[in-house]
Amino acid sequence: MELKYSLKFYWGIILILLSLILGLVSKITFIFYFYDSYLQMLSAVIYIFSWPLLILGVWWVGKEYADSLRRYFHYHYYHEHLKRGSHKIYDATKALREKTHEKALKIKEQVKGRVTKRRK
């Protein structure tokens, strides 16, 4: 079973990375330009703006990934796997039974033929 993710999943990863980069840059700017109040305010706004991006990205990635894991480990997956294996075994057993049944009929006919020869 191959796991494939939607476009939303990949956008979520991009949002997470963007949020982390923006947060890091804004923290560095806030620390190094401590005496420039305009840059400090801009850094604070960017830092605050990075949190919703992070939350949205985690939501999209987490929901998609959790759904895919749930599908992977779900009973239906194992049920289908067991069903396919059971059908294979059933078909192999059926073919062997038919082959054995044919051999048994031949042996029965041979034995019947010998018994009728002895009686004559």
NORQUI-V696426 format. One record per pair of residues at least 6 apart in sequence whose ideal C-beta (glycine too) atoms are under 6 Angstrom apart, sorted by the first residue. I is the first residue (numbers start at 1). GAP is how many residues later the second one is. Records with the same first field share a line. If there is no record, write none. Layout:
I=GAP ; GAP
This chain:
3=65
5=59
8=52
9=52 ; 55
12=45 ; 48 ; 49
13=48
15=38 ; 41 ; 42
16=41
18=35
19=31 ; 34 ; 35
22=24 ; 28
23=24 ; 27
26=17 ; 20 ; 21
29=10 ; 14
30=10 ; 13
33=6
